[in-house]
Amino acid sequence: MNQNILVTGGTGYVGCVLTPKLLKLGYNVRVLDIMWFGEECTKQFEDHPDCELIQGDIRDETIVKRALAGIDTVIHLAAISNDPCSDLNPKLTQQVNYDAVKSLVRLSKNSGVRRFIGASSSSVYGIKSEPDVTEDLPLEPITLYAKLKAATEPIILTEKSADFVPVCIRSATVCGYSPRMRLDLTVNILTSHAVNKGLITVFGGQQKRPNIHIDDITDLYALLVEAPAEKIAGEVFNAGGDNYRVIEIAEMAREVVGGDVKIEIADVIDERSYHISSEKIKNVLGFIPKRTVRDAIADVKKAFENGLIPDYQNTRYYNIKRMRELYH
Ligand SMILES: NC(=O)c1ccc[n+]([C@@H]2O[C@H](COP(=O)([O-])OP(=O)(O)OC[C@H]3O[C@@H](n4cnc5c(N)ncnc54)[C@H](O)[C@@H]3O)[C@@H](O)[C@H]2O)c1
């Protein structure tokens, strides 16, 4: 059993659910994160005896070497993690989402890391007409964010060797509650609008968007830590749950939130539309998401009701607003 895991970006939206999960499973977890979104969510794990939190930049090789000491598995989440943030400062994005990944993989291998799990994105496919987008289809990334995700996959996967197991996950858009909440992700935005404004604005609405519940994607990362090397080494897997049109998600949010919620349709801004197939990961690892988009909507609604997301307009819930504060 691998004992020591480094989670880069471990204080982000996905990381704040994954890190406590790994600790609960009995791993020693080191988190390396620049902590752009504050320290609030780390309270739940920073005092854990098996957790070490390093505030630092993955572009800094000295810190990365320190963070990698004694590590068996790296789960690499740290990134400028959506399209508008990536476009805001392309130079920084290139450094964080590409250059730093290249050096992180090299340094991981040199340091004796045996497994490297990379968080890619289903946005690498771009707009596809195929009814089910499988991993073997050509990548047609549209945005800088997606292009760099596509470019880093081979950098990670070609390092495969007898004692280095690299794997990349093309995650659907994640949804549901995290102690480091993001309200800039499709299901979460629509739920927030329903709860806080009673009005859901849908841009277009006919686009299909694959989603995955945050508890499922974090279960998957945890599963990959122990998955048989021969099944995953050098592989890329789609990971998605429900595939709905955006308008269908809005209607679901209206129904789950209840009360008088209106839906208005505005001009389409983001035309990306795809339906990903997650058959490969099901066949190879038996991984099937257990939660639904409806569950995610209900979880986010409950989090608002319980005061866990105070002030829904706070910039820390929106990556682009936070990045503008930091870099402009
Ligand atoms: N959330 C999604 O819907 C989704 C979908 C597909 C893929 N992904 C990928 O999953 C990963 C996690 O996404 P998330 O939603 O948790 O994003 P997030 O923005 O909430 O978290 C990213 C974390 O990385 C940290 N970080 C950024 N630059 C850093 C640097 N230079 N050094 C150290 N830390 C740095 C940030 O402080 C943040 O805590 C990302 O790689 C993202 O691209 C996310």
The ligand as an SDF file (V2000), in Angstrom:
LIG
                    3D

 44 48  0  0  0  0  0  0  0  0999 V2000
  -13.8260   21.5590  -11.1340 N   0  0  0  0  0  0  0  0  0  0  0  0
  -14.0650   21.0350  -12.3210 C   0  0  0  0  0  0  0  0  0  0  0  0
  -15.1990   21.0320  -12.8330 O   0  0  0  0  0  0  0  0  0  0  0  0
  -12.9530   20.3560  -13.0840 C   0  0  0  0  0  0  0  0  0  0  0  0
  -13.2600   19.6320  -14.2550 C   0  0  0  0  0  0  0  0  0  0  0  0
  -12.2260   19.0350  -14.9640 C   0  0  0  0  0  0  0  0  0  0  0  0
  -10.9220   19.1270  -14.5130 C   0  0  0  0  0  0  0  0  0  0  0  0
  -10.6610   19.8360  -13.3750 N   0  0  0  0  0  0  0  0  0  0  0  0
   -9.2690   19.9390  -12.9170 C   0  0  0  0  0  0  0  0  0  0  0  0
   -9.2210   19.4530  -11.5870 O   0  0  0  0  0  0  0  0  0  0  0  0
   -8.2540   20.2070  -10.8560 C   0  0  0  0  0  0  0  0  0  0  0  0
   -8.8680   20.7700   -9.5970 C   0  0  0  0  0  0  0  0  0  0  0  0
   -9.9370   21.6620   -9.9590 O   0  0  0  0  0  0  0  0  0  0  0  0
  -10.6910   22.5320   -8.8760 P   0  0  0  0  0  0  0  0  0  0  0  0
  -12.0750   22.7020   -9.3450 O   0  0  0  0  0  0  0  0  0  0  0  0
  -10.4490   21.9790   -7.5290 O   0  0  0  0  0  0  0  0  0  0  0  0
   -9.9550   23.9220   -9.0510 O   0  0  0  0  0  0  0  0  0  0  0  0
   -9.6110   25.0570   -7.9560 P   0  0  0  0  0  0  0  0  0  0  0  0
   -9.3050   26.2630   -8.7290 O   0  0  0  0  0  0  0  0  0  0  0  0
  -10.6610   25.1000   -6.9120 O   0  0  0  0  0  0  0  0  0  0  0  0
   -8.3000   24.4990   -7.2820 O   0  0  0  0  0  0  0  0  0  0  0  0
   -7.0260   24.6120   -7.8590 C   0  0  0  0  0  0  0  0  0  0  0  0
   -6.0510   24.8020   -6.7260 C   0  0  0  0  0  0  0  0  0  0  0  0
   -4.7510   24.9130   -7.3130 O   0  0  0  0  0  0  0  0  0  0  0  0
   -4.0540   25.9050   -6.5930 C   0  0  0  0  0  0  0  0  0  0  0  0
   -3.0060   26.4440   -7.4510 N   0  0  0  0  0  0  0  0  0  0  0  0
   -3.1670   27.1440   -8.5880 C   0  0  0  0  0  0  0  0  0  0  0  0
   -1.9820   27.5040   -9.0760 N   0  0  0  0  0  0  0  0  0  0  0  0
   -1.0400   27.0050   -8.2360 C   0  0  0  0  0  0  0  0  0  0  0  0
    0.3670   27.0590   -8.2190 C   0  0  0  0  0  0  0  0  0  0  0  0
    1.0700   27.7380   -9.1360 N   0  0  0  0  0  0  0  0  0  0  0  0
    1.0090   26.4250   -7.2180 N   0  0  0  0  0  0  0  0  0  0  0  0
    0.3200   25.7620   -6.2550 C   0  0  0  0  0  0  0  0  0  0  0  0
   -1.0210   25.7190   -6.2120 N   0  0  0  0  0  0  0  0  0  0  0  0
   -1.6920   26.3110   -7.2060 C   0  0  0  0  0  0  0  0  0  0  0  0
   -5.1140   26.9500   -6.2150 C   0  0  0  0  0  0  0  0  0  0  0  0
   -4.7130   27.7360   -5.1040 O   0  0  0  0  0  0  0  0  0  0  0  0
   -6.3060   26.0680   -5.9120 C   0  0  0  0  0  0  0  0  0  0  0  0
   -6.3980   25.7710   -4.5360 O   0  0  0  0  0  0  0  0  0  0  0  0
   -7.7040   21.2540  -11.8160 C   0  0  0  0  0  0  0  0  0  0  0  0
   -6.5370   20.7610  -12.4070 O   0  0  0  0  0  0  0  0  0  0  0  0
   -8.8010   21.3740  -12.8510 C   0  0  0  0  0  0  0  0  0  0  0  0
   -8.3040   21.8320  -14.0730 O   0  0  0  0  0  0  0  0  0  0  0  0
  -11.6400   20.4370  -12.6500 C   0  0  0  0  0  0  0  0  0  0  0  0
  1  2  1  0
  2  3  2  0
  2  4  1  0
  4  5  1  0
  4 44  2  0
  5  6  2  0
  6  7  1  0
  7  8  2  0
  8  9  1  0
  8 44  1  0
  9 10  1  0
  9 42  1  0
 10 11  1  0
 11 12  1  0
 11 40  1  0
 12 13  1  0
 13 14  1  0
 14 15  2  0
 14 16  1  0
 14 17  1  0
 17 18  1  0
 18 19  2  0
 18 20  1  0
 18 21  1  0
 21 22  1  0
 22 23  1  0
 23 24  1  0
 23 38  1  0
 24 25  1  0
 25 26  1  0
 25 36  1  0
 26 27  1  0
 26 35  1  0
 27 28  2  0
 28 29  1  0
 29 30  1  0
 29 35  2  0
 30 31  1  0
 30 32  2  0
 32 33  1  0
 33 34  2  0
 34 35  1  0
 36 37  1  0
 36 38  1  0
 38 39  1  0
 40 41  1  0
 40 42  1  0
 42 43  1  0
M  CHG  2   8   1  16  -1
M  END
$$$$
